């Protein structure tokens, strides 16, 4: 199993730079005062498609060989990765086929269609998603671009931390959300490759704490019926992301639903930026563990800002 290195992430950044936004790093005096530490928010809610996922999808598409480009790409996703792959493929003249559950939010179905992808709907189970994807691969020869269990995707996701540390090199902590582990894998590889003294912390909902269980038991524990408002963090780690996280992450901290929702609202109100619940987990980690962060500098990866305004948790 080949694991990514800092040089792989730097190469990915050079490759995707013409396509991505170098997103701003914002801070808030009010939040710094409230939490008694210096917080630096790497705002991937301002990335194309409104999430960090565009980085990994673009890197994966750019790494396709000529024969693969002709046959196109396929993935199964109900969220940000679907939109990211659809846009990355269309920008590079590659056909994208996306398998989405029938229950996916209308706003996400529309976004994927608007980016020019061909959508196949399936029943909302992992089995149905995987079977539909396999069928498309057999029929078309399309290349699977998995949302996180993919070397090139992970290298692309790590570029957000690369930009953060080039802006703010003297951090004590970098915190990122953990779902399937693609962002956490790329982030931790990057941070430890640049400065091993910086602590890397994963933020995970208590109600979907399979990564916390895996990390602390040393065995891969699958996610079972997670119920959390952070809909971007429902997936389980893969063997690849688990291995990388074991090697590079200092700790995973879980946060309550109440903290996620209150921190999401806090960022909307104080910073005037739209973040999704998954992004709020990183600030919730600060809120629930004040002793760890008091007087320190923390970089927070805000993973995205795609929310359904008709169904806000507050």
Backbone bond lengths (Angstrom), bond angles and torsions (degrees), N, CA, C in turn:
res aa  C-N    CA-C-N  psi(-1)  N-CA   C-N-CA  omega(-1)  CA-C   N-CA-C  phi
1 X - - - 1.476 - - 1.534 109.05 -
2 X 1.337 116.33 115.13 1.465 120.38 -178.27 1.534 109.67 -82.11
3 X 1.325 116.17 126.06 1.467 120.12 179.54 1.527 109.42 -102.80
4 X 1.344 117.42 142.92 1.458 119.61 -178.93 1.530 112.45 -70.25
5 X 1.326 115.94 155.03 1.467 122.82 177.11 1.526 108.70 -122.28
6 X 1.316 115.80 172.13 1.467 120.38 178.23 1.529 110.68 -59.64
7 X 1.341 117.83 -35.31 1.474 118.74 -179.74 1.535 111.34 -67.86
8 X 1.339 117.25 -32.36 1.477 120.47 175.43 1.539 110.29 -64.54
9 X 1.328 115.88 -38.95 1.471 120.13 -178.95 1.530 109.99 -70.79
10 X 1.327 117.10 -39.51 1.468 119.86 177.81 1.535 110.80 -65.18
11 X 1.329 116.20 -39.12 1.471 120.07 177.37 1.536 110.31 -64.06
12 X 1.335 115.83 -41.71 1.476 120.55 178.29 1.533 110.34 -60.98
13 X 1.336 115.98 -40.88 1.464 119.61 -178.70 1.529 110.90 -63.16
14 X 1.335 115.59 -43.50 1.470 119.44 177.77 1.526 111.74 -59.89
15 X 1.324 115.42 -36.41 1.464 122.34 -177.31 1.532 111.45 -71.37
16 X 1.339 117.20 -44.61 1.474 120.27 -171.26 1.527 113.84 -92.06
17 X 1.325 116.19 -9.56 1.473 121.20 -175.14 1.538 114.38 -49.48
18 X 1.345 118.67 -42.75 1.465 118.21 -178.94 1.537 114.14 -65.75
19 X 1.331 117.25 -16.48 1.470 121.17 -173.15 1.520 113.64 -103.32
20 X 1.340 117.08 -30.58 1.476 120.81 -171.91 1.536 111.24 -94.06
21 X 1.315 115.86 166.52 1.471 121.48 167.91 1.532 108.02 -91.43
22 X 1.338 116.66 134.38 1.472 120.02 167.53 1.527 104.91 -80.99
23 X 1.321 116.11 97.46 1.471 121.34 -168.68 1.526 111.55 -72.73
24 X 1.334 116.99 151.85 1.464 120.01 -176.72 1.525 113.28 -70.67
25 X 1.330 115.62 154.61 1.460 122.63 170.41 1.529 106.25 -106.56
26 X 1.324 117.05 112.37 1.468 121.41 -175.40 1.521 110.93 -107.29
27 X 1.329 115.20 155.27 1.468 119.19 173.10 1.525 108.70 -137.02
28 X 1.328 115.95 165.09 1.463 121.63 -177.88 1.522 108.81 -137.47
29 X 1.331 116.24 118.00 1.471 120.35 178.77 1.530 110.69 -58.92
30 X 1.329 115.84 -38.21 1.470 119.97 -179.17 1.534 111.32 -62.32
31 X 1.330 115.63 -45.88 1.470 118.98 -178.98 1.524 110.73 -69.61
32 X 1.331 117.14 -37.16 1.474 120.03 176.74 1.526 110.66 -59.33
33 X 1.323 115.37 -42.65 1.470 120.63 -179.40 1.530 110.66 -68.03
34 X 1.318 114.83 -42.31 1.468 120.81 -178.27 1.539 111.68 -62.76
35 X 1.334 116.35 -41.76 1.474 120.77 -175.36 1.535 113.22 -101.19
36 X 1.340 116.42 0.30 1.474 122.44 176.04 1.533 112.85 56.07
37 X 1.333 115.66 40.90 1.468 120.71 174.86 1.534 108.15 -156.10
38 X 1.319 116.38 169.34 1.467 120.03 178.67 1.521 109.31 -97.12
39 X 1.336 115.14 120.28 1.459 120.92 -176.72 1.527 110.34 -112.29
40 X 1.330 115.99 133.61 1.463 121.76 178.68 1.528 108.15 -124.66
41 X 1.345 115.09 115.29 1.464 121.33 -173.39 1.532 109.94 -97.55
42 X 1.333 116.82 114.51 1.466 121.87 175.01 1.521 107.37 -84.80
43 X 1.341 116.05 106.24 1.469 121.36 -163.27 1.527 114.38 -89.87
44 X 1.324 115.30 80.68 1.462 120.12 177.39 1.530 112.46 -75.70
45 X 1.345 116.93 -3.37 1.466 120.06 169.38 1.530 110.26 -65.90
46 X 1.345 116.94 -16.97 1.473 121.16 176.24 1.533 112.14 -96.94
47 X 1.325 116.97 5.93 1.468 120.46 176.92 1.530 109.23 -73.83
48 X 1.324 117.29 160.87 1.470 119.83 173.43 1.527 108.52 -56.26
49 X 1.314 117.67 145.29 1.476 127.91 -171.60 1.529 112.27 60.01
50 X 1.323 117.63 8.62 1.464 121.22 173.63 1.513 115.08 73.84
51 X 1.342 117.78 22.79 1.475 119.65 -179.11 1.528 110.93 -162.56
52 X 1.337 115.19 156.28 1.465 122.90 178.83 1.521 112.75 -58.50
53 X 1.334 117.33 -20.70 1.468 122.05 -173.76 1.529 112.59 -57.46
54 X 1.324 117.09 -24.31 1.462 119.50 -178.62 1.530 111.35 -64.17
55 X 1.327 116.68 -28.99 1.473 120.78 179.99 1.536 110.54 -63.57
56 X 1.335 115.95 -52.88 1.458 120.70 -177.21 1.518 112.56 -66.51
57 X 1.343 116.23 -41.21 1.469 120.32 -179.56 1.529 110.31 -63.07
58 X 1.331 115.96 -41.03 1.470 119.89 -179.56 1.523 110.72 -65.79
59 X 1.324 116.81 -44.08 1.467 119.67 179.35 1.532 110.77 -61.12
60 X 1.329 116.33 -41.15 1.479 119.98 -179.49 1.531 111.19 -65.03
61 X 1.328 116.81 -42.92 1.474 120.50 -179.78 1.534 110.50 -65.19
62 X 1.333 116.85 -41.50 1.467 120.34 -178.80 1.532 112.84 -68.36
63 X 1.325 117.12 -18.53 1.467 121.11 -179.73 1.532 112.80 -90.66
64 X 1.336 117.52 -0.09 1.469 120.46 179.82 1.526 110.53 -69.51
65 X 1.337 115.60 144.35 1.464 120.55 172.79 1.524 109.80 -78.16
66 X 1.314 117.51 169.95 1.467 122.49 -176.23 1.534 111.42 -59.29
67 X 1.340 116.71 -44.35 1.477 120.37 -179.17 1.530 110.53 -64.78
68 X 1.345 116.11 -39.42 1.473 120.54 179.63 1.527 110.93 -66.51
69 X 1.318 116.37 -40.12 1.484 120.09 179.47 1.533 110.44 -57.97
70 X 1.341 115.39 -40.73 1.483 119.76 -177.63 1.521 111.50 -64.40
71 X 1.338 116.83 -34.75 1.469 120.14 -176.85 1.531 113.17 -88.59
72 X 1.338 117.10 -11.90 1.453 120.48 174.86 1.528 114.35 84.76
73 X 1.320 114.53 -177.22 1.469 121.97 -177.38 1.526 110.02 -124.11
74 X 1.331 114.80 158.88 1.463 120.22 178.13 1.530 108.40 -142.48
75 X 1.322 116.28 149.30 1.468 120.74 171.30 1.516 108.78 -154.51
76 X 1.344 115.75 165.75 1.467 119.17 170.47 1.521 107.25 -117.86
77 X 1.336 115.03 126.75 1.468 120.70 -177.37 1.516 108.33 -166.65
78 X 1.331 115.48 144.37 1.463 118.30 176.51 1.516 110.03 -103.99
79 X 1.328 116.83 0.15 1.462 117.41 -169.87 1.504 115.82 -133.31
80 X 1.344 114.66 -132.55 1.458 121.51 -170.07 1.530 113.24 -64.55
81 X 1.333 117.59 -34.40 1.467 119.41 -179.08 1.529 110.92 -65.72
82 X 1.335 116.80 -36.25 1.468 121.08 178.34 1.524 110.28 -59.46
83 X 1.326 116.01 -49.42 1.466 120.65 -179.94 1.525 110.89 -65.62
84 X 1.332 115.78 -40.78 1.475 120.45 -178.04 1.523 111.16 -62.85
85 X 1.338 116.31 -45.74 1.468 119.37 -178.69 1.528 110.61 -68.48
86 X 1.335 115.94 -39.02 1.468 119.80 178.83 1.533 110.76 -59.55
87 X 1.328 117.05 -44.74 1.473 120.40 -178.85 1.526 111.19 -71.89
88 X 1.332 117.13 -44.80 1.471 120.58 -179.11 1.530 110.08 -59.86
89 X 1.333 116.69 -40.95 1.467 120.74 179.92 1.528 110.55 -66.70
90 X 1.339 117.33 -46.88 1.463 119.62 -176.68 1.535 111.49 -65.36
91 X 1.341 117.31 -33.70 1.465 120.37 178.60 1.528 111.86 -67.93
92 X 1.345 115.88 -19.64 1.459 120.20 -177.55 1.529 113.14 -114.91
93 X 1.330 115.73 16.68 1.466 120.37 175.58 1.515 114.08 66.48
94 X 1.334 116.19 32.16 1.473 121.07 -179.13 1.529 108.25 -116.22
95 X 1.330 117.08 137.30 1.468 119.91 179.54 1.520 110.30 -76.51
96 X 1.334 116.60 134.34 1.472 121.28 178.16 1.521 109.60 -114.82
97 X 1.337 115.19 133.98 1.467 121.17 174.11 1.528 106.99 -118.45
98 X 1.313 116.20 126.74 1.466 120.80 -175.06 1.525 109.85 -120.73
99 X 1.332 115.95 127.67 1.470 121.37 173.46 1.524 107.45 -94.48
100 X 1.332 116.12 121.85 1.469 121.19 -178.94 1.524 110.23 -126.61
101 X 1.343 117.41 141.61 1.469 118.62 174.13 1.529 110.57 -66.43
102 X 1.326 116.15 146.08 1.477 120.77 -179.77 1.525 110.74 -56.38
103 X 1.336 116.67 -27.44 1.468 121.44 -174.44 1.539 113.23 -84.66
104 X 1.330 117.56 0.74 1.480 119.87 -178.90 1.528 109.57 -58.53
105 X 1.342 117.59 145.41 1.470 119.99 179.44 1.530 111.72 -56.88
106 X 1.323 115.60 140.65 1.472 121.41 -178.51 1.525 110.64 -54.99
107 X 1.335 116.46 -39.98 1.465 120.65 -178.03 1.539 110.31 -60.15
108 X 1.333 116.71 -35.15 1.479 119.90 -179.47 1.526 111.28 -78.21
109 X 1.337 116.61 -37.86 1.471 119.62 175.16 1.533 109.92 -59.07
110 X 1.325 115.34 -45.44 1.472 120.13 -178.54 1.519 111.78 -62.70
111 X 1.339 116.41 -42.81 1.468 120.52 -178.68 1.521 110.77 -60.74
112 X 1.326 116.29 -45.37 1.470 120.71 -178.24 1.528 110.16 -64.33
113 X 1.338 116.23 -42.24 1.473 120.07 178.55 1.534 110.43 -64.69
114 X 1.328 116.85 -41.41 1.473 120.95 -179.56 1.526 112.26 -62.30
115 X 1.333 116.90 -30.19 1.466 120.04 179.06 1.532 111.70 -82.22
116 X 1.336 116.62 3.51 1.460 119.65 170.50 1.514 116.16 90.44
117 X 1.336 118.10 13.02 1.470 119.64 -179.76 1.531 110.72 -84.17
118 X 1.323 114.98 156.35 1.465 121.19 174.43 1.537 106.89 -93.01
119 X 1.333 116.79 119.94 1.471 120.55 -174.69 1.527 110.85 -100.83
120 X 1.326 116.06 134.73 1.465 122.76 170.00 1.520 107.32 -114.61
121 X 1.327 116.49 123.04 1.469 119.51 179.55 1.529 110.37 -91.39
122 X 1.338 115.79 146.69 1.464 120.64 -179.93 1.526 109.27 -142.86
123 X 1.309 115.78 173.11 1.476 120.85 175.57 1.539 108.52 -64.00
124 X 1.346 117.53 151.13 1.469 120.03 -174.60 1.523 114.49 -80.90
125 X 1.334 116.91 52.55 1.468 120.33 174.35 1.529 108.33 -125.41
126 X 1.314 115.63 154.21 1.465 120.10 179.30 1.532 110.07 -61.08
127 X 1.322 115.93 -39.71 1.468 120.17 -179.48 1.531 110.82 -59.72
128 X 1.340 115.82 -46.15 1.476 120.27 -179.66 1.524 110.75 -63.42
129 X 1.330 115.78 -40.69 1.471 120.09 -179.77 1.526 110.48 -63.08
130 X 1.333 115.51 -45.97 1.468 119.56 -177.19 1.524 111.79 -68.85
131 X 1.350 116.61 -38.89 1.474 120.15 178.96 1.526 111.00 -64.71
132 X 1.335 116.62 -44.01 1.475 120.40 179.41 1.525 110.55 -62.51
133 X 1.327 115.82 -40.65 1.470 120.62 -179.83 1.525 109.99 -65.04
134 X 1.333 116.98 -44.50 1.468 121.52 -179.47 1.531 110.48 -60.48
135 X 1.334 115.94 -41.51 1.465 121.58 -179.52 1.538 110.10 -61.44
136 X 1.324 116.13 -44.55 1.468 120.48 179.67 1.530 110.33 -63.88
137 X 1.326 116.51 -40.97 1.472 119.99 179.08 1.530 111.05 -62.65
138 X 1.340 115.84 -41.22 1.477 119.82 179.34 1.524 111.37 -65.88
139 X 1.339 116.02 -40.03 1.474 120.32 -175.88 1.527 112.89 -76.16
140 X 1.335 117.05 -34.22 1.470 119.80 -170.55 1.526 114.40 -114.26
141 X 1.334 116.66 -17.46 1.469 119.21 -174.94 1.519 113.10 75.51
142 X 1.358 116.46 13.91 1.477 120.69 -179.02 1.537 110.39 -64.40
143 X 1.333 115.91 149.27 1.466 122.76 179.01 1.520 109.75 -87.08
144 X 1.337 116.63 130.65 1.468 120.88 177.51 1.528 109.89 -75.00
145 X 1.329 116.24 127.25 1.473 120.96 171.08 1.528 106.63 -113.96
146 X 1.322 115.40 94.67 1.464 120.96 -176.18 1.533 109.59 -68.81
147 X 1.344 117.23 146.35 1.477 119.60 -177.71 1.533 114.61 -59.28
148 X 1.345 117.73 -29.28 1.481 118.02 -178.71 1.530 113.29 -147.12
149 X 1.323 118.01 -23.49 1.474 120.54 -177.83 1.530 109.05 -86.94
150 X 1.333 115.69 60.59 1.461 121.43 -172.31 1.528 108.48 -154.73
151 X 1.314 116.82 122.42 1.466 122.91 -175.72 1.538 112.08 -54.63
152 X 1.340 116.71 -48.42 1.467 120.35 -176.35 1.528 112.40 -68.90
153 X 1.337 115.99 -34.36 1.474 120.35 176.57 1.533 109.34 -64.06
154 X 1.341 116.84 -46.55 1.469 121.10 -179.57 1.534 111.09 -59.73
155 X 1.330 116.51 -43.58 1.477 120.02 179.56 1.531 110.95 -61.34
156 X 1.335 115.95 -39.94 1.466 119.51 177.28 1.518 112.31 -64.24
157 X 1.339 116.48 -42.02 1.481 119.62 -178.71 1.529 111.06 -64.15
158 X 1.332 117.25 -31.76 1.464 120.70 -179.41 1.520 114.24 -66.92
159 X 1.336 116.88 -13.70 1.474 119.45 -176.94 1.527 113.04 -71.14
160 X 1.337 117.50 -20.60 1.480 119.61 176.66 1.533 109.37 -65.60
161 X 1.343 116.31 -43.28 1.474 120.35 178.22 1.525 110.85 -67.64
162 X 1.332 117.03 -33.85 1.469 121.38 177.81 1.534 109.90 -60.12
163 X 1.322 116.72 -45.64 1.475 121.13 178.00 1.526 111.05 -66.73
164 X 1.336 116.52 -40.73 1.468 120.79 179.24 1.531 110.46 -58.37
165 X 1.339 116.67 -48.13 1.466 120.04 -176.58 1.528 112.40 -73.77
166 X 1.324 117.56 -21.94 1.475 117.17 174.99 1.531 109.62 -75.38
167 X 1.343 116.80 -27.51 1.480 121.39 174.83 1.525 111.57 -80.84
168 X 1.333 116.97 -42.03 1.474 122.96 -173.90 1.532 109.49 -131.43
169 X 1.327 118.34 79.62 1.469 119.40 -174.02 1.528 114.76 -74.13
170 X 1.343 118.00 -18.49 1.471 119.85 -170.93 1.525 113.48 -99.88
171 X 1.332 116.93 42.87 1.463 120.50 -179.11 1.526 111.19 -82.58
172 X 1.328 115.96 152.23 1.474 121.32 172.68 1.527 110.94 -91.13
173 X 1.353 115.93 -31.13 1.466 121.65 -176.71 1.521 110.27 -138.72
174 X 1.330 115.93 149.47 1.470 121.57 163.73 1.531 106.17 -126.96
175 X 1.331 115.47 128.82 1.465 121.48 -177.30 1.526 108.84 -119.57
176 X 1.331 116.48 132.36 1.466 121.47 177.05 1.524 109.17 -137.29
177 X 1.342 117.46 152.70 1.468 120.00 176.95 1.534 111.12 -69.89
178 X 1.336 115.82 154.74 1.474 121.57 176.21 1.516 110.28 -122.49
179 X 1.346 116.05 120.76 1.467 121.63 171.19 1.520 106.60 -122.85
180 X 1.339 115.83 -95.58 1.462 120.24 173.62 1.515 112.41 -78.54
181 X 1.329 115.82 -14.64 1.457 120.23 173.49 1.517 116.26 96.38
182 X 1.328 118.03 5.07 1.469 120.18 178.89 1.514 112.44 -65.53
183 X 1.339 116.51 -48.42 1.470 121.13 178.96 1.525 110.52 -65.91
184 X 1.327 116.51 -43.76 1.472 120.97 -179.38 1.522 111.06 -64.28
185 X 1.323 117.32 -38.81 1.466 121.50 178.95 1.526 110.94 -64.39
186 X 1.327 115.95 -48.83 1.459 119.97 -179.95 1.517 112.06 -65.29
187 X 1.341 115.35 -42.62 1.470 120.95 -179.33 1.526 110.99 -62.55
188 X 1.332 116.08 -48.90 1.467 119.71 -175.66 1.528 111.75 -67.77
189 X 1.330 116.95 -38.11 1.470 121.07 177.12 1.523 110.14 -61.47
190 X 1.318 115.69 -43.89 1.460 121.51 -179.49 1.524 111.66 -65.24
191 X 1.339 116.06 -51.37 1.471 120.28 -175.50 1.532 110.72 -61.89
192 X 1.337 116.73 -48.68 1.471 119.48 -178.24 1.535 110.94 -67.82
193 X 1.327 117.23 -28.49 1.461 120.96 177.36 1.521 112.87 -71.21
194 X 1.330 116.07 -26.76 1.471 120.68 -179.10 1.529 110.77 -92.37
195 X 1.337 116.80 -46.12 1.468 120.27 -177.48 1.529 109.10 -152.83
196 X 1.318 116.35 101.54 1.473 120.64 -173.96 1.533 112.76 -67.04
197 X 1.342 117.04 -12.58 1.473 119.46 179.49 1.524 112.55 -77.63
198 X 1.321 117.11 -21.94 1.473 120.02 178.62 1.525 108.59 -71.37
199 X 1.338 116.05 128.39 1.467 119.99 179.33 1.524 110.29 -81.30
200 X 1.330 115.95 134.64 1.465 121.66 178.79 1.524 108.33 -107.97
201 X 1.339 115.14 124.76 1.467 120.70 -176.58 1.526 109.81 -123.31
202 X 1.328 115.25 134.02 1.457 121.19 174.73 1.518 109.99 -92.88
203 X 1.333 116.52 139.37 1.470 122.30 178.01 1.519 108.30 -110.35
204 X 1.331 116.61 124.74 1.470 120.33 -175.50 1.528 110.26 -139.22
205 X 1.347 117.99 140.43 1.466 119.39 175.41 1.533 110.30 -63.94
206 X 1.311 116.10 137.79 1.471 121.55 176.13 1.530 110.65 -57.44
207 X 1.339 115.93 -33.57 1.474 120.87 -178.68 1.532 113.48 -78.27
208 X 1.322 116.71 -2.17 1.478 120.87 177.75 1.522 107.37 -142.55
209 X 1.348 115.45 55.90 1.477 120.44 -165.81 1.536 113.93 -96.47
210 X 1.342 116.19 35.41 1.471 119.11 -178.25 1.532 111.86 -66.23
211 X 1.339 118.27 -35.19 1.475 119.67 178.89 1.528 110.18 -67.66
212 X 1.328 116.65 -39.93 1.475 121.14 176.83 1.528 109.78 -59.77
213 X 1.346 115.77 -45.45 1.476 120.18 178.94 1.530 110.52 -62.60
214 X 1.322 116.62 -45.62 1.472 121.05 -179.62 1.520 110.68 -61.42
215 X 1.315 116.04 -47.53 1.469 122.44 -176.66 1.531 111.00 -60.87
216 X 1.329 115.39 -42.55 1.469 119.29 -175.15 1.527 114.12 -84.05
217 X 1.345 116.88 -19.80 1.468 119.11 179.01 1.530 111.25 -98.06
218 X 1.329 116.44 -17.08 1.464 120.12 -176.90 1.526 112.95 76.60
219 X 1.343 116.88 7.93 1.475 120.96 177.49 1.523 108.87 -126.89
220 X 1.322 116.12 141.58 1.463 120.36 -178.26 1.526 110.55 -68.54
221 X 1.341 116.07 115.15 1.473 122.04 -178.52 1.529 108.15 -107.63
222 X 1.346 118.46 119.73 1.466 119.01 -179.42 1.529 112.62 -72.41
223 X 1.310 115.25 156.62 1.460 122.03 177.51 1.529 108.88 -77.85
224 X 1.338 117.73 132.06 1.469 120.97 179.48 1.530 109.43 -122.18
225 X 1.325 115.84 114.05 1.473 122.51 178.68 1.531 114.37 42.02
226 X 1.334 118.13 57.07 1.465 118.89 178.54 1.523 110.72 -69.59
227 X 1.326 116.56 137.20 1.465 121.03 178.33 1.519 107.85 -122.35
228 X 1.318 115.88 97.41 1.459 119.39 -179.41 1.516 110.25 -143.49
229 X 1.323 115.15 150.53 1.455 121.30 176.58 1.543 110.51 -67.60
230 X 1.344 116.23 -20.55 1.474 121.05 179.80 1.522 109.52 -82.29
231 X 1.342 115.83 78.28 1.471 120.85 -171.08 1.526 113.35 -67.35
232 X 1.336 117.81 -13.70 1.461 120.28 177.11 1.522 113.33 -81.49
233 X 1.347 117.14 -4.53 1.475 120.21 -173.97 1.531 112.25 -119.54
234 X 1.322 116.09 34.09 1.467 119.95 -175.26 1.529 113.19 -90.17
235 X 1.342 117.43 -15.84 1.471 119.43 -173.74 1.521 112.18 -84.87
236 X 1.336 115.02 161.16 1.470 121.59 178.84 1.522 109.94 -91.66
237 X 1.330 115.82 157.40 1.462 121.25 173.07 1.528 110.09 -62.88
238 X 1.334 116.40 156.07 1.466 121.24 170.99 1.533 107.73 -101.16
239 X 1.317 117.32 171.60 1.474 120.59 176.29 1.530 110.56 -56.14
240 X 1.341 115.66 -41.20 1.465 120.90 -177.92 1.527 111.32 -66.11
241 X 1.334 117.18 -51.66 1.472 118.95 -177.41 1.530 110.95 -67.87
242 X 1.328 117.50 -34.77 1.468 120.75 177.92 1.533 110.67 -61.53
243 X 1.330 116.37 -44.91 1.461 121.02 -179.90 1.541 110.82 -60.66
244 X 1.323 115.96 -45.00 1.470 119.95 -178.42 1.530 110.46 -64.94
245 X 1.341 115.77 -43.81 1.465 121.04 -179.70 1.539 110.89 -63.59
246 X 1.336 116.60 -41.64 1.473 120.26 176.35 1.532 111.16 -57.75
247 X 1.315 116.19 -39.88 1.474 121.29 -177.25 1.527 113.44 -73.16
248 X 1.341 117.23 -35.35 1.472 119.76 -164.80 1.520 116.82 -118.25
249 X 1.335 118.12 -18.68 1.472 119.67 -173.53 1.525 109.38 -91.73
250 X 1.342 116.22 137.59 1.470 120.53 -179.86 1.525 111.92 -79.56
251 X 1.332 116.43 -44.10 1.465 119.14 174.72 1.518 111.21 -160.91
252 X 1.338 115.04 158.18 1.465 121.73 172.81 1.518 106.58 -114.21
253 X 1.328 115.81 128.87 1.469 121.18 179.98 1.530 108.58 -115.94
254 X 1.336 115.16 135.98 1.472 119.26 -179.74 1.528 110.22 -98.64
255 X 1.333 115.30 152.99 1.469 121.26 -177.87 1.524 110.70 -133.95
256 X 1.328 115.36 151.72 1.469 120.86 -176.79 1.532 110.76 -79.26
257 X 1.327 115.07 160.95 1.472 121.16 176.18 1.529 110.77 -60.03
258 X 1.349 115.61 -39.61 1.469 119.89 -179.47 1.534 110.62 -60.95
259 X 1.328 116.13 -43.06 1.472 120.16 179.37 1.522 111.70 -65.47
260 X 1.329 116.22 -41.05 1.472 119.73 179.66 1.528 109.81 -59.81
261 X 1.329 115.79 -48.56 1.471 120.21 -176.73 1.527 111.13 -67.13
262 X 1.344 117.36 -42.42 1.469 119.16 -178.47 1.541 111.10 -67.81
263 X 1.332 116.89 -34.98 1.472 119.81 179.18 1.522 112.05 -73.81
264 X 1.321 116.20 -34.08 1.468 120.12 174.94 1.537 109.69 -61.54
265 X 1.324 115.40 -46.99 1.464 120.96 179.58 1.532 110.46 -63.32
266 X 1.328 115.92 -41.30 1.470 121.57 -179.95 1.538 111.22 -58.47
267 X 1.320 116.52 -44.86 1.472 120.60 -179.99 1.532 110.58 -66.90
268 X 1.334 116.49 -42.29 1.469 119.39 176.86 1.536 110.20 -58.28
269 X 1.346 115.55 -47.24 1.475 120.00 -174.17 1.530 112.44 -73.10
270 X 1.331 117.14 -46.24 1.464 120.04 -172.09 1.522 113.19 -85.25
271 X 1.343 116.74 -37.22 1.465 119.85 -175.38 1.529 112.64 -100.86
272 X 1.325 115.92 -10.20 1.472 121.48 179.59 1.520 112.13 58.89
273 X 1.337 116.32 35.59 1.460 119.42 174.37 1.529 109.14 -125.15
274 X 1.328 115.00 149.52 1.452 121.17 -178.38 1.522 109.02 -91.70
275 X 1.323 115.94 119.53 1.462 120.10 174.95 1.529 108.49 -125.20
276 X 1.334 116.35 153.03 1.464 119.96 178.76 1.534 109.26 -89.70
277 X 1.333 118.10 165.36 1.463 119.85 -176.15 1.536 113.78 -55.85
278 X 1.347 117.24 -39.14 1.474 119.77 179.74 1.524 111.10 -56.45
279 X 1.338 116.54 -38.37 1.467 121.47 179.76 1.519 112.10 -67.18
280 X 1.321 116.59 -31.34 1.471 120.96 -175.99 1.530 111.92 -71.26
281 X 1.345 117.96 -15.72 1.466 119.90 -179.92 1.527 111.75 -60.54
282 X 1.334 117.11 -31.51 1.479 119.17 -176.14 1.527 111.26 -69.35
283 X 1.334 116.35 -38.61 1.464 119.19 176.39 1.531 110.31 -73.59
284 X 1.332 116.61 -33.32 1.478 121.00 177.96 1.538 110.80 -61.28
285 X 1.342 116.89 -34.51 1.475 120.78 176.26 1.534 110.06 -61.92
286 X 1.326 117.19 -41.25 1.481 121.31 177.62 1.528 109.28 -63.98
287 X 1.341 115.48 -46.12 1.468 120.97 -176.56 1.534 111.50 -61.64
288 X 1.340 117.02 -40.60 1.473 120.36 -174.64 1.539 113.15 -84.98
289 X 1.331 116.77 -11.78 1.477 119.84 -177.42 1.532 111.65 -131.04
290 X 1.340 117.44 56.55 1.463 119.67 -172.45 1.521 113.87 -58.09
291 X 1.330 116.45 -34.55 1.472 120.22 -177.24 1.517 113.55 -62.19
292 X 1.335 116.62 -32.99 1.475 120.06 -177.83 1.528 111.18 -70.09
293 X 1.338 116.53 -35.81 1.471 120.18 -167.62 1.528 114.72 -105.03
294 X 1.337 117.99 -9.23 1.465 120.22 -175.93 1.531 111.21 -55.68
295 X 1.328 116.36 127.23 1.459 121.55 177.78 1.526 114.51 76.61
296 X 1.322 117.80 5.50 1.477 121.87 -177.23 1.532 111.57 -106.41
297 X 1.337 114.69 171.45 1.470 121.28 176.90 1.523 108.61 -110.70
298 X 1.334 116.22 124.82 1.468 120.33 -178.08 1.522 110.91 -126.31
299 X 1.328 115.58 131.95 1.460 121.48 171.93 1.514 108.76 -95.03
300 X 1.330 117.20 129.15 1.463 122.21 -177.37 1.526 109.25 -115.84
301 X 1.322 117.15 122.64 1.465 120.10 177.50 1.533 108.11 -85.02
302 X 1.331 114.98 110.09 1.464 121.22 175.72 1.528 105.96 -84.66
303 X 1.335 115.61 106.42 1.468 119.65 -165.65 1.527 114.13 -72.83
304 X 1.338 118.01 -29.92 1.461 118.70 -179.74 1.515 112.96 -176.70
305 X 1.334 114.64 174.22 1.465 119.98 -177.79 1.521 113.14 -136.13
306 X 1.336 116.06 32.15 1.470 119.07 -177.64 1.520 110.72 -95.20
307 X 1.320 114.71 103.23 1.471 120.41 179.82 1.519 109.28 -128.44
308 X 1.322 115.98 151.80 1.443 121.49 173.71 1.531 107.15 -87.57
309 X 1.320 115.42 111.36 1.477 119.35 -174.87 1.518 112.85 -65.93
310 X 1.331 116.44 -15.61 1.466 119.23 178.35 1.529 111.60 -83.36
311 X 1.343 116.46 -9.08 1.473 119.46 -176.24 1.527 111.27 -134.84
312 X 1.310 117.16 51.28 1.473 119.93 -178.68 1.535 109.76 -73.85
313 X 1.348 117.10 138.65 1.465 119.47 -176.18 1.530 113.68 -69.61
314 X 1.346 116.30 -14.69 1.467 117.81 176.40 1.520 110.73 -109.22
